[in-house]
């Protein structure tokens, strides 16, 4: 599915009822590309908000991959998913709660800005604190305390699903050394490809 509007979370449910949110997808992301090559992917997807999307048939996507430009575009999408998940593993393994939330906020901000969906330091983040906790490997109490600390330090205000970045350089200082996203220097496809619905 190609997301046109709204946020989607990719999660993995454990047998004891717990779940881990392994990715947060924003408008412009393609959901479920692994279904093109894997019959039983690990993650399941659910809308975090009202979502508008186009569903793509697997057979049609496979046929489109014969086109060099489309194939490179899809590979870039898959690489971005891999990068986000690898970066999440590094964050959970090496960063404290404050740095994890700072990295998460900066990542969503950069992706929305890169796609021209925002142009200021304020954006909607339609996830609950529980979902943020499930994504960053923290407890709900820890997320709540950390959000309060970010507000008190005048770095970011996250309240009622709205993020206001007050000190972007301060947030970046918290995550210094964490790998930054690498975008293609120029689009492989000059215009958005028309994918069958």
HELIX and SHEET records of a PDB file:
HELIX    1   1 UNK A   33  UNK A   36  5                                   4    
HELIX    2   2 UNK A   58  UNK A   64  1                                   7    
HELIX    3   3 UNK A   68  UNK A   94  1                                  27    
HELIX    4   4 UNK A   97  UNK A  114  1                                  18    
HELIX    5   5 UNK A  129  UNK A  136  1                                   8    
HELIX    6   6 UNK A  140  UNK A  152  1                                  13    
HELIX    7   7 UNK A  168  UNK A  174  1                                   7    
SHEET    1   A 2 UNK A   2  UNK A   5  0                                        
SHEET    2   A 2 UNK A  52  UNK A  54 -1                                        
SHEET    1   B 3 UNK A  19  UNK A  25  0                                        
SHEET    2   B 3 UNK A   8  UNK A  13 -1                                        
SHEET    3   B 3 UNK A  44  UNK A  47 -1                                        
SHEET    1   C 3 UNK A 122  UNK A 124  0                                        
SHEET    2   C 3 UNK A 162  UNK A 165 -1                                        
SHEET    3   C 3 UNK A 156  UNK A 159 -1                                        
END                                                                             
